[in-house]
Amino acid sequence: MQFDDDADLDTSEVQDVRGSRIPGGRATVGGGIAGLIALLLGLFFGVGPDQLGLSSGDDQPEAASSSLAQVQQTCKKGRDANAQEDCRMVAVVNSVQAFWTQEFRRRAGTYTLSPTVFFGNRVGTACGTATSAVGPFYCPGDRKVYLDLDFFNDLRTKFGSSGGPFAQAYVVAHEYGHHVQDLMGTLGRSQDGLTGAGSNSVKVELQADCYAGVWAHHATTTKDASTGRPLITSLTDADIRDGLDAAAAVGDDRIQETFQGRVTPETWTHGSAEQRQQWFYEGYRTGDMARCNTFR
């Protein structure tokens, strides 16, 4: 995956609070879909609720501004995205949101921008306070994506993904799939709290995978506002394989086999490795979000 060296990166779409000190004691994640998503992502790491300290309490401190503000200082151009991981994530966020802005407009709708928050260790959100153990998540309370970049190391070392820049991009695009669902009113369909291979929770996650694939299909043709050219200039078959590998690595069956030594489909919340690959590839193959109806 390569970016246009001369493209301007829009760092206003990313809030960098790494290095901030977040007040508060135990980490809490608010109720509803955000709490469910965060809890399940935490369990993927083999972290239990008692270790995460999850509750639905009212302790929801705001994320303080970082004195480092790294991305604003260092992520200026596409060439920076080709050289640095955090700048690459800025560029991916820019590309994903540029695509969905254009897609919603094409469908006579309005896409609302969602910032990505880079954090480390702990972060305050409208859904409560979360630790890095939760993994990447989307909070509908403030319509932001939260990402600790150290997760990408875990994706390789704990989940066994092959890694690579596009594996990281898949993760970000999946979380923005949840934002698209939030804007379209489908995210809440998993609030019934049910689990299992046929549950709404799984269907919501698979649809977000499909939406990530839809973006990938259009990534090299979505034009950047600063240059009038695509921000992403190259996306290879090897990149897509890395994305598919990452999707499989976070399949419920793969994770359960790794962390508990057995597969229990009745507790699935995100779908199997095969399902996650299937739906990401369906979005990538067709480039049509209408083909992402996992609820049918």
N, C-alpha and C positions, 0 to 999 in steps of 0.2 A: 504494500500500500504506500503510495507516494502522493505528496501534496505539491501544489503549485508553489514554487519557491517565492514568487513575487506577490502572492495573495496576502492581504491583510487579515490577521486573526482578530476576531471580536472577543476580547477578554471580558466584556460586560456580561457575557452569557455564563461566566464562571465566577464563583465566589471562592477565593482561596483563604481558608481559615486555618490552614496548617500552622502549628506553632502557637495557636491561641490557647488560652487556659479557660476551660468551661467550668463554671461554678456548679455546685450540686454534688450530692452523694451518690446513691445508687442510680444506675442507668435505668431509665424508664422508657417504655415505648407505649404510646397512646393506643386506645382500643380501636376497633374497626379494622379495615383492610390493611392500613399501614402497619398496625401492630402485628397482624397475622403474617404479612409478608416479611417483616423484620424478624419475627420469631422463627419462622421457618428457615430463613436464610441463616440465622444463628445456629439452628439445629443441624444445618448442612455441615457446619464446622465440627460437629460433635459436641457442641456447647449446649448444656442444658439450661432451662429457664432459671434455675437457682444461680447458675454462674453468670448469666446475663443480667440478673436482677430485674427482669421485666415485670412491670406492673402498669396499671392504668392511672397512676397518680397524676397530680396536677403540677409536679415539679418539671417545668418546661423552660429552662433558661434559654435565652437567645444565644446563638453563636456569636462570639465576639469577633471584631475585626482583627485580622492578623497584621502584626507590624511587618511581617515578611512580604506579604502580598506578592508572592513569587511570580505568578503568571502575568500579572500586569507589568512587571519589570522585564521579564525575559521572553515572553511569548508575543512577538510582534508580527512575524511573517511565516509563511508556509515553510520556509527553510528551517525555521525553529522547530516546527512540528516534525520535520524529517529527522531532527537531531535529538530532541528531548521528549521523554515520555509525557510529562505533564502538558507540554505544548501540543503534543499529538492529541491528547484528550480534548484540549480546547478546540482544535481543528475538527475533531470528530463531532463534538457538540455543535459547532457551527454548521457542519455539513448536514447533520441529522435534522436540525431545526430549520435550515434553509429548505430542505426537501419537504418537511411537513407543512411549512408555511405555504409553499407553492401548491402542495397537494390539496390542502384544505381550501385554498382560494379556487383551485380548479373545480372543486366540488361545491362552490358557492358557500363555503364556511369560513370561519376565522380561527386560525391557530394562535394560541396564546403562548408566548415564549416561557420556557421553564429553565431557571438557572440550575447548573450543576454546582454543588458545593464540594470542594476538596477539603477533606479534614483528616486529622490523625488522632487516634486514641479515642476521642469522645466528641460528640457534637450535640448541640441543642437544636431541636426542630419543633415545629408545630404539633408533631406527633409524640413529643416527649424527647428525652435524652437517650441517645444510642451510643454504644461503643463500637469499636472497629470489628469486634467479633460478629456483629450482625451482618457484615458484608454490604455490598451495594444495595440501595433501596430507594424507592420513590415514596415520598410523603404527600398524600393528597391534601393534607391540612394546609400546607404552604405551597403545594405544587412545585416542589424542588426534588432534584435527584441528588442523592448523597453518595459520595465515593471516597473511600480511603484507597489510594493508589497501591498500598501494600497488598491489597487483595489480589493483584495480578500475580504476585509471587505465590500466593496460596493456590491460585488457579492451577499453576504448574506443579507445585510441590505437594499439595494436599489432595487436589482433585485429579492430577495426572494429565492435564491438558498439555498439548504440544506447545502452547503459548504462541507468541508472535503478535505483531501490532494489530492484526485484524481480529484476533481472539479478544483483545481488549476492546476494540471497536464494537464487536458483537455485544459485549456486556453492557456498554453504554447505550447502544441502540435498543437493546431489550428494555432497559429502564425507561427510555423515552417512549417505548411502546406502551408502557403503563400510563404515561402522561397522555398519550393519544386516547387510550381507553377512558381515562378520567374525563377528558374533554367531550367524549362521545357518550358518556353515561354508562359504559359497560364495565368499568372497573369494579363497581360495587356488587356485581353479580357473584363475587366470591365471598361476600360477607355472611353467607349462611353458615360458615364455620365447618362445613362438611369436608371430608377428605376421601381419597380413593381415586382410582384410575379414571372414573367417569365423572368426577366432581367438577363443579364450577370453578373451584380453585385451580385445578389442572387446566381447564379450558381457557381461563384468563391468562395463565402463564404461557400456554402454547400460542395463543393469539399474539402475545407480546413478542414471542420468537418469530412469528410470521411477519409481524410489522417490521422487525429488525431486518428480515430478509428483503422486504419490499424496499426499504431504504437502500440496502446494499445494491439492489438491482439498478437503482437510479443514481448511485453515488458518484459515478464518473460523468454524469450528464447534468447534475444539478449545479447551476451556475452560481458562482460567488459574486456578491454584489460589488466588491471592490475592483474586480478585474473583468467581469462579464464572462469569465471562463470557469470551468469546474474547479473547485478547490481540490478535489481528489482527482489526480491525473491518471492513476494506475491502480487497478485492482485485479490481481491475477487469480488463476485457478488455485494456486497454492494458498493465497489469502483466504479464499472461500473454504478450502479444506481446513485451515486453522479455525475458522469460525464454526464449521460443523463439528470439529473435534471439541471445541470449547462447549458447544451446546450439548454434546454427548456426555462430557465430563461432569456436567451438573444435572444430569438426569437422575431422577429419584432412585431407580434401580441400581445405577452405578454407585451413587453415594451410599445407599443402604448396604450394599455388598461390601463396600470399603470400610465403613464405620461400625456396622453392627453384624457383619458376616452373614446376613440373610436378607432376602427381598420380601417386603410386605406391601403388596399393591394397595391394600385397604387403607394405608396411611399416606399414600402419595399425595403430593400437593403441587408438583410442578410438571409431572409427566416423565415418561421413561426416556432414556437416551435416544432410542429410535424415534420416538414421537417428537422430541425436541429438534432433532436433525430434520425430520420429515417436514415439520411446519416452517422451520427457518428456510429450508430449501424451496418449499412451495412459494413463499414470499419472494425469494430471490429469483426463482425461475419465471414467475409470472409478472412480478412488479406491480401486482394489482391487490390493493388492500381488501377489495371485495372477495378475494379468494381466501381470506383469513377468517372465515366464519367457523371457528372451532366449536361453536355451540350447536351446530346443526346435527 
